Amino acid sequence: MSVNVHMEFAVEMTCDGCVDSVKEALHKKSVRVLSADVQKQQILVESNLPFYEIQDIIETTGKRAALIGQGPSIGKRHLGAAVVEIANGPVKGVVRLLQMDEDNCLVEGTVDGLTPGKHGLNVHEYGDLSNGCLNCGEHFNPTGKNHGGRNELERHVGDLGNIEAGANGRSVFRFLDEHLKVWDIIGRSMVIHADPDDLGKTAQQSSSVDGNSGPGIACAIIARSSGLLQNSKRFCTCDGISIWDERYLPAAGKERSQFSQKL
């Protein structure tokens, strides 16, 4: 799907040569570099590639990168962005949501550790992860619609259809959704289910509000994310962990604490 997005990356650059190598790598992949600042360790780009592909391109130069802001364009009113950081046992990944305009929300992500095949993906009512995914409630359905597929008018707002994992357990997806609004779902949860969502097409649908997609196997809270030029952080003030290391660590807990003690 071709949707151009402006993205801001923190890149671990220390010299003009670093900037040149990053710009060259991006240029080879037809990614437009809007600006590059070695002092701020910042690269601004425009591309129709997903954020994780841009990050991978930058890191082929040996420089670590982390997405710190995105928007439909620089200078355009920021309507909201969100991030979902999934870390449920073997299932791990990141999903990002960007409100492109009043009517379209861009959803893109990569998730590893899934069993091969299709899995239902939904936004649920509550951000309560105190009992795994069991307390996340029903699909987010403020309009009282019947369950349906992602591209149908009759559907829950939270119905995002299916994502599909390959033989390696990875699912990569990117789509526009006309029902989701970032400002309505901050603090709620995103849930990946064990089985395919029936999209309202099976005989059992008359008694189902969840697409017969089985239990949630991974879930995370939908958290507010920065727009363009809204995040100058490079190190966490609480424990000194860099933004480049942070993406591999949980927000809190033993693993993060042990890592910070090594710094």
N, C-alpha and C positions, 0 to 999 in steps of 0.2 A: 504494500500500500504506500503510495507516494504522498506523504504529508511533510512539508518542510517545517522544521522547528529550529529555533535558536537555542543553543545550549552553552552553558558556561562550565568549564572544567578547571579545577585546581590541579595544576601539573607541577611535579617536583623538578622545576628547572632552576639552574644556578648560573647560567651563562647564555650569551647570545647564540652560541653554537647549539645549545639545547633547543632554543626557540626555532632556529633554522631547521634542525632535524625533524622536529615535530611538525612544522609547517609543510615541509617537503613530503612527509608521510601522508598527511591529510590531503595535500594537493593531488597526490597520485591516486587517491580514491575519490576524487572529485568533490571533496568536502571544502566548502568555502570558509576560509579563515577570516573572521571579521576584525579581530584584534588579538595581539599576543603581547603580554607584559611579563618580563622576567622578574621584575621587582615584586609584583603582586602574585607571581606564580599562577597566572591566569591566561586561559585561552578561550576566546569566544568564537563559536562556529555556527554556520547554518547548513543544515543537511536534511535529507529525507531518510537518512539511515537511523536506526534505533540508537539510543544512547549507549547501549553496551557495545555496539560495533564501533562507535567512535572511540570509546574508551580503549577497546582492544587495539585499534589503529595507533593511537597515541603511545600505548605501552609497548608496541613493537620497537620503539626507539630506545627502550630501556628506562623511560621516565614513567613513574607511577602517576596515575590520573584518577580523579574522582569527580563525578558530576555534582555540582553545587547549586545549580540553578537552571531553569529552562522557561521558555515562554514562546508564544506564537511569533513574536518579533520584538526587537529592542524598541522601546518607546511606546509600544502599544499597551493599553491598560491590562494589568495582570489580573486575571479572573480566578486564579487559584491553581495550585498544584499539590499533589500528595504523593507519598511514598508508602509502600507496604513491604516491610522487611520480614520475610518468611524464614523461620529457623525452627522447624518442628522435627527433631530427630534427623532422619536421613533426608528429609525434604527441606531444601533451602533455596532461596531465590529472592529476587527483587521485582516488584511491579511498581511502575510509575504511572500516575494519572495527571494529565495536563488539560485544563479547560481551554480549548482553542478559541472558542467564542461562546455566545449565549446558548448555542444549540449543539455543540459537538465537544465531546471529551475524548482525548486520545489516551488509550490504554496500551501500555507496552511492558513486556516483562520477559524474564528468563527464569525458569524454575528447574532445579535438578533433583534427582532422587525419587522420581515418580515411577510407577510401574508403566511399562509401555502401553499405549492406547489412550483413549479419551477420558477426561475427568471434568466433571462439572465445576464451573467457576462462578461464584456468586458473591455479591455484597449482602451481608446479613445485618439485622437490626442493631445488634449490640456489640460493643467492644469489650466484652467480658471474657477474658481468657483464663479465668481462675480454675476452670475445670476442662482444660483442653479446648475443644471446639464446641462442647456441649451447651455452653451458656451463651452462645452467639445469637440465639433466637432464630426466627424465620428469615426468609429472604426479605430484604428491604423493599417494602411495597406500600408507599404512602398513598398511592392512588387507588388501592383496592382492586387491582386487576387480577386476572387469572394468570397462572404460570404460562410462559411461552418461550420462544427462542429469541436470541439476541436481536435479530433483524425484524421482529414482528411488532405491530402496534399493541397487540394484546399480550402484555408481559409485565412481570414485576420490574420495577426500576432496577433491582439488584440482579436480574437475570442476565448473565454475561455469556451464556452458552457453554461450550466446551473448549478446553485446550487439549492438545494432543502431544503426548510424549513419544519420542522415538525409542529405538532399541537401547539407546544409551541412557534412558531415563530423563532426558532433557526436553522441556517444552519451551519454545520461543514463540511469542505472539505479539501482534501489533494490530490494533483496529480502532476505528472511530465509533463512538456510541452516542446516539442522539437522546438518550434518556438520562444517563448519569450526569449529575452536576456536582463538581468537587465540593462546593460549599454545603451540600446536603449530606455528605458521607464521611466527613472528617470525624474521627472518634468511633466510627462503626468498624466492622470487621470484614475482611475478605477471606473466603473459605474455599479451599480446594477439596473436592469430594473424591471418594474412592472409586466411584463408577461414573459412566457417562450420564449426562443429563438427557432426559427424553424429550426436552424442548416442547412438552405439552402434546406430543404426538401419539403416545401409547394409550392403550385401553385403561390402564391404571390411573391415568391422569385425573379422572373424575374424583378420585379420593386422595390425590397427592398435591401438595403445595411446594414440594421441593424437587420435582423433576425425577423422583425415584433414583437419585444419584448416590445413595448410600451415605455413610457417615463422613464427617469432615476428617480428612487426614492431615491437613495443614491449615493454619489460620494465623492471622496477624491483624493488628489494629491499623487502620488507615490513618496515617499521621500527616499533618500539614508539612509541605515542603517549600523551599525557597523559590521565588521567581528570579528572573535575571538581575544580577548586580545587587542582590539582597543578602548575600552571605560572604563575609570576609574571613570567616574562621578557617584557620589551617591547623590549629592544635586545640584540643579540649582543655579548657582552663582548670577542670577538676582533677585531671590525672596526667595531662601532658601527652596523651596519645594523639598522633597526627591523623588528619582526615584520611590519609592514604592507608594507614593501618586500621582505622576504625571500621572500615567497611567489612573487614574479616572477623570482627569481634562483636559480641552481644553488647547491648547498651549498658548492662550492669552484670554483676555476678562474679563468680570465682575465676572464670577464664579471663575476663577483662582485667580483674585485679592482679592476677599473676603476671599478665603481660606488662602492665604499667609498672610493676615492681622491678622488671628487668631493665627499664629505661634508665 
